[in-house]
Amino acid sequence: MHTIRDSKNSLFFIVVPLGFEDVAQTELRHRLNALSYSVADIKQSKGGLELELPLDIGLILNHLLRIPTRVLLRLEKFRCRDFPKLYKKTQNFPWTPFLLGKMPKIHVTAKKSRMLHTGRIEESISKGLQDYFKAYPPSKALLAQGDSTLPPPDLYVDFYDDHCQWSLNTSGEPLYFRSMKVQRYVLQAPIRENLAAALLALFLQQNKLNDKPVLIDPMGGSGVFLSEAWAINHPLDRPFAYQYFKKNLSRPLPKLNNEFLFSHTIYRDIDPKALAAARHNLAPLIEHHLLDSSTGDLFQSPAMTRLQTLPPTLLIVNPPYGVRLSMGPITLLQLLIALIERYTPTLMGLIIPKDWCQGAEWGRASKFAKSKSYRVVLTRPFQNGGLEVVFVIWEHTL
Ligand SMILES: C[S@@+](CC[C@H](N)C(=O)[O-])C[C@H]1O[C@@H](n2cnc3c(N)ncnc32)[C@H](O)[C@@H]1O
């Protein structure tokens, strides 16, 4: 079965974080809109979105999507139960336009199949590729279309149910690497950028007020939420693996409406080192006079003035768990008291451990939230750094 459909369309599989397939699909549709392209069918599965697109449109998505981890180009899927067939298939597939005669890094997985020996699978494909490259060297014209300073994109080989699927990783480094790593200051326990983008998207979907909101992170660390808020409508500025075979796409990056979605932002953290890192990472917000940043202890600092937090105010926070404060281990109730007393946000999104969402502690926190006219409008479980957590959004109902 060929998965490159016709001369116009290619099949793409966009890998997205588990539990965020819906917001990733909404983002994808927005971006396709900006590219004046619409698709009826997006197949949503656990951790991925599959759709057919013209090759250049699929590749351009690398620059524009904030929630996915990578964009895979599906090359071929075929039934395969023996090595001679795998070799033959490899030797006969038209690889030149993508690999330009160079051996890619090969990643193999094999499940529920007769062929399970990943080392032998890789060997067979390498041999097939070598023989193919000998028989079909790339033309000069084809080589000139790519950027030879980059390595070829990685080839993923996935065996499942006696079917072999070949995919190219057109992104290269995962898309949550927003720019060259050296440019970013990182502290312990930051949330991954694409997860922060997904949470912000969910959060913004809940905002029903028309005025531009203030965005607050009272335990901001290296500033991931605020930098993602800034970056929502900016294309990624970094290289992608596809540029190895196509350095110039047939269409330009679309002009996104990159008006900032918030009136301004407020950053606090108890740690001066975190503040210094955040101020480095949030330089564009500082440059545009959109950031109010300082050190501050959430449990000690005075309440914000009304002017600083004129509604709508959106507060998002990834608090430290299991940390002991002077009054003992931090609890959900203490967090809610501190956040509501200091900020009275219109919407409040917290990442909390799964076990905080049940039992007596949840009961106490809910009772307090209700007494202050807050109600839960969304709960979204996901994994953060291997930990089961839930993103909970409360809305102020007055
Ligand atoms: C898990 S980190 C999250 C940081 C940020 N959201 C991110 O993803 O990069 C928690 C942050 O809370 C800060 N913090 C701990 N106790 C605090 C307090 N009492 N007031 C303000 N910030 C605090 C820590 O310094 C740390 O930077």
The ligand as an ORCA input file, in Angstrom:
! r2SCAN-3c Opt
* xyz 0 1
  C       8.183     23.913     39.358
  S       8.930     25.492     39.195
  C       7.954     26.092     37.877
  C       8.539     27.190     37.149
  C       7.891     27.593     35.809
  N       6.463     27.567     35.753
  C       8.462     26.755     34.708
  O       7.780     25.848     34.255
  O       9.605     27.042     34.311
  C       8.368     26.320     40.608
  C       8.968     27.689     40.860
  O       8.352     28.201     42.027
  C       9.283     28.998     42.731
  N       8.808     29.154     44.122
  C       8.896     28.266     45.145
  N       8.332     28.773     46.264
  C       7.871     30.003     45.938
  C       7.175     31.026     46.675
  N       6.875     30.867     47.935
  N       6.824     32.148     46.005
  C       7.147     32.328     44.705
  N       7.815     31.401     43.974
  C       8.169     30.260     44.568
  C      10.585     28.247     42.566
  O      11.689     29.112     42.759
  C      10.463     27.698     41.129
  O      11.089     28.558     40.207
*
